[in-house]
């Protein structure tokens, strides 16, 4: 009756009350316990492509290295998933000993930016490519270039194999290759290329 008078209606431990009455030793007993809230989990984002692309020669299965194939261009096609987004959870409210709800802290959305020629899927769980092009990381987001502009095609860049338009402002050095599924514009010389 004393608990009821104080409005304590949730989490009452009748066994603890019985022990306290039986023992009468002056010890403290927990006779009511609230249900603590479960806070929500923050959302996450998983990028499926490396953010910092390393330009380096590729090693073939037989151990040979092609020093002209540096992987400068990262081709991506329309609709390719770039990142997966896990939404935050709301969590579960608790209940205090007066049977009132205890508010939980909901999770926060994962921070992300949508770059040029990328888009958020309809369910907002994925970032996808909205055009064919070259995928690169810039200013904390992935962007896709449908035109790649290069100063010179030489040993510092390697061969170019791109699904979009290629513009070479300078030279294509001897022995190097530029290929494109669309157009190639070379403003300088291309000798033995």
Secondary structure, 3 states (H helix, E strand, C coil): CHHHHCCCCCCECHHHHHHHHHHCCCCCCCCECCECCEECCCCEEEECCCCCCCCCCEECCCCCEECCCCCCCCEECCCCEEEEEECCCCEECEECCCCCEECCCCCCCCCCCCCCCEEECCCCCEEEECCCEEEEEECCEEEEECEEEECCECCCCCCEEECCEEEECCCECCCCCEEECCCEEECCCECCC
